[in-house]
Amino acid sequence: MRCCYEAGPTGYGLARHLRAREIACDVVAPGLVPVRPGDQIKTDPRDARKLARLHAGGLLEAITVPYGIRSVLCEGGPLLNAALLRDHLVDELFLSIAAKLSGETIGPGIVAPLHRGDTTDLQLLWALQAGHDLFLRYVICSTPA
């Protein structure tokens, strides 16, 4: 069994769901579906039959479905954190504070300076104390331009 649907506001969840059940599902870009001149009326049943006919004939080009990665853990120092913030690639910050002796007089920061005077606002989502360690999770409210 094979199927397809036009990409839309519902995203790629349906394609992932069907593929996980070993049903071949292609997602096609609406702008790449051939349209006859003057054929501007769109109805779901009519569009479904048209997509099925074009898909069966191999006349539709599938677009790539993203992997669905929702989060990436980046463990790095101040330079990596600053680069991710600068490029607006961070929407949450998970900060772990553990009481450890370092031996350095000045410990490393969380982020290197982005630009003089720039700050990033954080909102605390939750805090958890486990033994002598404190785990804090923040959401990024704004990032420097």
C-alpha positions as CSV (number, residue, x, y, z in Angstrom):
1,M,0.0,0.0,0.0
2,R,1.2,3.5,-0.9
3,C,-0.3,6.9,-0.2
4,C,0.5,10.6,-0.4
5,Y,-0.8,13.9,0.8
6,E,-0.1,17.6,0.2
7,A,2.1,19.2,2.8
8,G,0.2,21.6,5.0
9,P,-0.2,23.1,8.4
10,T,-0.4,19.7,10.1
11,G,3.2,19.0,9.4
12,Y,4.8,15.6,8.8
13,G,3.4,13.7,11.8
14,L,1.0,11.6,9.6
15,A,3.8,10.6,7.2
16,R,6.0,9.5,10.2
17,H,3.0,7.6,11.8
18,L,2.3,5.7,8.6
19,R,5.9,5.0,7.8
20,A,6.4,3.6,11.3
21,R,3.6,1.1,10.4
22,E,5.5,0.3,7.2
23,I,3.0,2.1,4.9
24,A,4.8,4.0,2.2
25,C,3.7,7.6,2.4
26,D,4.9,10.5,0.3
27,V,4.4,14.2,1.1
28,V,4.2,16.4,-1.9
29,A,4.5,20.2,-2.1
30,P,1.2,21.8,-3.2
31,G,3.0,24.1,-5.6
32,L,4.5,21.0,-7.4
33,V,1.1,19.4,-8.1
34,P,0.2,19.9,-11.8
35,V,-2.9,22.1,-12.3
36,R,-4.9,22.4,-15.5
37,P,-5.5,26.0,-16.7
38,G,-8.8,27.2,-15.2
39,D,-8.9,24.4,-12.6
40,Q,-8.8,26.6,-9.5
41,I,-11.7,25.1,-7.5
42,K,-10.4,23.0,-4.7
43,T,-12.5,20.4,-2.9
44,D,-11.1,17.6,-0.7
45,P,-12.7,14.6,-2.5
46,R,-11.7,16.0,-5.9
47,D,-8.2,16.8,-4.8
48,A,-7.8,13.4,-3.2
49,R,-8.8,11.6,-6.4
50,K,-6.4,13.8,-8.4
51,L,-3.5,13.2,-6.0
52,A,-4.2,9.4,-6.1
53,R,-4.3,9.4,-9.9
54,L,-1.0,11.4,-10.2
55,H,0.7,9.4,-7.5
56,A,-0.2,6.1,-9.1
57,G,1.1,7.4,-12.4
58,G,4.4,8.5,-10.8
59,L,3.8,12.1,-11.7
60,L,4.3,13.6,-8.2
61,E,7.7,14.4,-6.7
62,A,7.9,13.7,-3.0
63,I,9.6,16.2,-0.7
64,T,11.9,15.1,2.1
65,V,10.2,14.6,5.5
66,P,12.4,16.0,8.3
67,Y,13.5,13.5,11.0
68,G,11.3,15.1,13.6
69,I,14.1,15.9,16.0
70,R,12.6,17.9,18.8
71,S,15.7,18.6,20.9
72,V,19.4,18.4,20.7
73,L,21.7,18.4,23.7
74,C,24.8,20.5,23.2
75,E,27.3,20.3,26.0
76,G,29.9,23.0,25.4
77,G,31.6,25.9,26.9
78,P,30.9,29.6,26.7
79,L,32.0,30.0,23.0
80,L,29.6,27.2,21.8
81,N,26.7,28.6,23.9
82,A,27.3,32.1,22.7
83,A,27.4,31.0,19.0
84,L,24.1,29.0,19.4
85,L,22.4,32.0,21.1
86,R,23.8,34.5,18.5
87,D,22.3,32.3,15.6
88,H,19.0,32.0,17.4
89,L,19.3,28.2,17.6
90,V,18.4,28.0,21.3
91,D,14.9,28.2,22.8
92,E,15.7,26.5,26.1
93,L,18.6,26.3,28.4
94,F,19.1,23.4,30.8
95,L,21.6,24.5,33.4
96,S,23.0,22.1,36.0
97,I,24.8,23.5,39.0
98,A,26.8,21.0,40.9
99,A,28.9,22.0,43.9
100,K,32.4,21.0,42.8
101,L,35.9,22.4,43.6
102,S,37.7,23.5,40.5
103,G,41.1,24.8,41.7
104,E,40.8,27.8,39.3
105,T,40.4,31.3,40.8
106,I,37.9,32.3,38.2
107,G,35.7,29.5,36.8
108,P,34.3,29.4,33.3
109,G,31.1,31.2,32.4
110,I,28.0,29.9,30.8
111,V,28.4,31.9,27.6
112,A,31.2,34.0,26.2
113,P,30.4,37.7,25.7
114,L,28.2,38.0,22.6
115,H,28.7,41.8,22.2
116,R,29.4,44.4,24.8
117,G,26.2,45.2,26.7
118,D,24.2,42.3,25.2
119,T,22.1,40.2,27.6
120,T,19.7,37.3,27.1
121,D,16.6,37.1,29.2
122,L,15.7,33.8,30.7
123,Q,12.5,32.6,32.4
124,L,12.9,29.8,34.9
125,L,10.7,26.8,33.9
126,W,11.5,24.5,36.8
127,A,14.1,23.8,39.5
128,L,15.1,20.4,41.0
129,Q,17.4,19.8,43.9
130,A,18.9,16.3,44.0
131,G,21.2,15.8,46.9
132,H,23.7,18.6,46.8
133,D,23.1,19.4,43.1
134,L,20.7,21.9,41.6
135,F,19.2,21.5,38.1
136,L,17.6,24.5,36.5
137,R,15.6,24.7,33.2
138,Y,15.1,28.0,31.5
139,V,13.3,29.2,28.4
140,I,15.0,31.8,26.3
141,C,12.8,35.0,26.3
142,S,14.9,36.9,23.8
143,T,18.2,36.6,22.1
144,P,20.6,39.4,21.0
145,A,20.1,40.6,17.4
